[in-house]
Amino acid sequence: MIDAADLWGLTTSKATDLLAARHGPKTHVAAIGPAGENLVRFASLVTDRGYPAARMGAIFGAKRCKAVAIVNDDERPIVNPDVTNDYMARVTTNPLTRSQLEPPGFGTWPAEGVVRPRLGPSSGWLVWYSRCG
């Protein structure tokens, strides 16, 4: 965990920009803004600038967690490619889950220019930013 005092009070976009600058271009960020920090009940946790998770912002704020950053610094092989391939085949052929791979996904609209990540090799490392004190 890293102290998020320098991030507290920033919007989700500004916090994401700062963390991407700090950790590199392959960084994915889930962050809350001032609404989540102030425990607004309908505050969102916003991932990669365009995928809000409604009401999760207040939960992160209650835990004093400003952001989680995942840094994709190298690729690791899929542990069980047969299971992953089977899952992906089912997602793309099932009309109820197909939208997981295309905007709007499960009820969220991506921001302009944001590329929706695809399921693939697990990679990277996790950085948890929390406000101490």
N, C-alpha and C positions, 0 to 999 in steps of 0.2 A: 504494500500500500504506500502511496505517495501523497503527501499533503497537498491539498487542492486549494490552498488559500489564494493563490494567484488566479485561479479559475472561477472562484466563487463570485457570483454576481454577473458573470458573462452569459450571453445568449448561447443557445446550443451551437449555432453556426460559428461564433467566435471561439468557443471552447474547442470545437472540432478542428478549426483552422490552426489554433495554437498547438494542439496535441499532434496534428499531422506535421506541423513544422518541427516540432520537438523530436518526433520518432520516425519521420520519413514518410514518403509518398504511399507506401503499402500499408498504412495504418488505417484500421477501421475503428470508429468511435461510436459509443452509445453514451449520450450525455443528457443532462437535464438543464433547464434554464432557470431563471428566477422564480417561475411559478412552482417548479418542483422543489426548489430550495425553501420556498415559503409554505410548502405543504398544501398547495391548492389541490383539492381532491380530484380534479380532472386534468391535472398536469400530465404531460406526455414525456416519455423517454424517447429521444429521437436518435436513430441510428443512421450513420452515414448521410446526414443532412436531409434525409427524405423519407424515412420510414418510422412514423411515430407509433409507439405502443401506448395507447390511451390508459391513463390512470397509473401507469408505472412510475411516472415522474415523482409523485408524492411518496411512493414507497422508497425510491432511491433517496429522496430528500430526508425522509424520516431516519434513514440509516446514515445520513450525512455523506452520501456517496455522490459526487458530482459527475463522474464519468468512468467508463471502462474502455480501455484502448487495447485493441488486439493488433499486434504488429506481425505482418506476414513477411518474415525475413527469409524464409526458405520453404521449399515444398517437401512434404513428407509423404511417403506412399500411403495409400488407403490400406487399412489393416485387412479388410475383407472385401475385395472388389466385387465378388459375386453378389453379396448382400446389397452393396451400394447400387450396382447395376440393376438388380431386381427392383429395388425401391424406386429408382429413377424411371424405370419402365412403367411401373404402376402409377406413379404420379402423372406422367404424361398421357396415359390412356384413360384415367379416371376423370370424368367431367367435374367432380367436386374438388379435386386436388390439382388439376391442371393449372388453375390460376395462381398457384404458388410459384410457378416459373415465369409468369408474365404479369406486368402491371394490370390491374391494381394490386395483385397479390391477395392477401386476406383482408381486404377493406382499406388498404392504404394506397395513396398515390405517391409515386416517387417525385422528388423535386426535379426540375428541368436539368438535364445534363448528368444526372446521377445514374451510374450503371448499376443495375441490380446484380449482386453477387450470385454466382451459380454454385451449386453443391459440387464439391470436388475434393482434392486431397486436403487432409487436415494439415494445418501449418501455423506457424507463428507462436507468439508468446503473449501473455496477458499482463496488462498494467492496470491496477485499480487505483483511482484517484479519490481520496476521501478528505473531507475537511476535519482536521483534528482540533479538538478544544471546544 
